[in-house]
Amino acid sequence: MDVKDLVRDKYAQLAIRVAEGASCCAASCCGGSADPITSGLYDEAQIAGLPPDAVQASLGCGNPTALAELHPGEVVLDLGSGGGIDVLLSAKRVGPAGRAYGLDMTDEMLALARENQRKAGVANVEFLKGEIERIPLPDDSVDVVISNCVINLSGDKDRVFAEAFRVLRPGGRFAVSDVVVQGDIPAEIRRNMELWVGCVAGALERDEYVSKLARAGFDAIRVEPTRVYDIEDARAFLSGHGVDVDAAAPLVRDRFMSAFIRARKPLSTGHGSD
Ligand SMILES: C[S@@+](CC[C@H](N)C(=O)[O-])C[C@H]1O[C@@H](n2cnc3c(N)ncnc32)[C@H](O)[C@@H]1O
């Protein structure tokens, strides 16, 4: 199995558990109350009125729609939309004249998200099946690309940034929450596939994130930490994955963080035609 199959498999299982009514799935990166990465991201007022399964399936590491500027009439695309929480929140913000797309590769997550859309009764939403490395939308068709804890899961992040750049209109915004690393991480953690699918091992180093976005063509790039994981958090997310937690946790304390990453597609991309 390659990393994409492992990721698809894990998130399919989580979607099934939520659809079957599990109150808490308790694994890393799955919205359990003890998970330091996914817990406590949304305030009550923001999620009031959303279908409970959309909230229960929240597997993000931030709250991109609270930090992104979204305006009525805009088109928003959520990369790796999961159970759809950020798509439904975006749809409210862009209103009936706007549109919110969710893109996900996992059938079980798409089924859950579409059911949540039906329960929410929103018409300006569409969930698309596909991969964030090959976005099934035309060039220059989106105002804002959001994402919540998904880009770290990709084995080809350059491709994801190139695709986000392609589908954004000139002047369009990239506004994502993701896990980011500051400093060195032990190779044992980087190689651990369970920690990859748990949103940890595949995280980009902060400067690398910025340089990859710049290489894709973005400007106005900013990385804003929203939560830095201390030693107890590190113990929690490293536990149960075959890592020597006592040895590894002190080495990664304060090195993993959730961050909000903003960037912009320039109005002129310098190719002569615009
Ligand atoms: C950590 S969950 C986050 C879900 C959602 N953004 C949230 O905040 O609840 C990751 C989601 O991204 C999807 N995903 C992971 N890698 C993907 C890829 N390369 N292309 C499309 N979807 C992907 C998974 O199927 C899963 O639904």
The ligand as a Tripos MOL2 file, in Angstrom:
@<TRIPOS>MOLECULE
LIG
   27    29     1     0     0
SMALL
NO_CHARGES

@<TRIPOS>ATOM
      1 C1         -7.4350   15.0070    8.4690 C.3       1 LIG1
      2 S1         -8.8940   14.7920    7.4910 S.3       1 LIG1
      3 C2         -9.4750   16.4710    7.4250 C.3       1 LIG1
      4 C3        -10.8930   16.5970    6.9590 C.3       1 LIG1
      5 C4        -11.4840   18.0050    6.9970 C.3       1 LIG1
      6 N1        -10.6620   18.9560    6.3100 N.3       1 LIG1
      7 C5        -11.7420   18.4560    8.4180 C.2       1 LIG1
      8 O1        -11.2030   19.4850    8.8250 O.co2     1 LIG1
      9 O2        -12.5010   17.7860    9.1150 O.co2     1 LIG1
     10 C6         -8.2130   14.5330    5.8730 C.3       1 LIG1
     11 C7         -9.2220   14.4150    4.7350 C.3       1 LIG1
     12 O3         -8.5290   14.6520    3.5130 O.3       1 LIG1
     13 C8         -8.8050   13.6330    2.5770 C.3       1 LIG1
     14 N2         -7.5740   13.4910    1.7770 N.ar      1 LIG1
     15 C9         -6.3440   13.1660    2.2230 C.ar      1 LIG1
     16 N3         -5.4480   13.1830    1.2170 N.ar      1 LIG1
     17 C10        -6.1360   13.5420    0.1010 C.ar      1 LIG1
     18 C11        -5.7710   13.7300   -1.2630 C.ar      1 LIG1
     19 N4         -4.5070   13.5470   -1.6610 N.pl3     1 LIG1
     20 N5         -6.7260   14.0980   -2.1420 N.ar      1 LIG1
     21 C12        -8.0220   14.2660   -1.7220 C.ar      1 LIG1
     22 N6         -8.4250   14.0980   -0.4510 N.ar      1 LIG1
     23 C13        -7.4990   13.7470    0.4590 C.ar      1 LIG1
     24 C14        -9.1550   12.4130    3.4020 C.3       1 LIG1
     25 O4         -9.9810   11.5420    2.6780 O.3       1 LIG1
     26 C15        -9.8670   13.0430    4.5900 C.3       1 LIG1
     27 O5        -11.2410   13.1900    4.3620 O.3       1 LIG1
@<TRIPOS>BOND
     1     1     2 1
     2     2     3 1
     3     2    10 1
     4     3     4 1
     5     4     5 1
     6     5     6 1
     7     5     7 1
     8     7     8 2
     9     7     9 1
    10    10    11 1
    11    11    12 1
    12    11    26 1
    13    12    13 1
    14    13    14 1
    15    13    24 1
    16    14    15 ar
    17    14    23 ar
    18    15    16 ar
    19    16    17 ar
    20    17    18 ar
    21    17    23 ar
    22    18    19 1
    23    18    20 ar
    24    20    21 ar
    25    21    22 ar
    26    22    23 ar
    27    24    25 1
    28    24    26 1
    29    26    27 1
@<TRIPOS>SUBSTRUCTURE
     1 LIG1         1 GROUP 0 **** ****
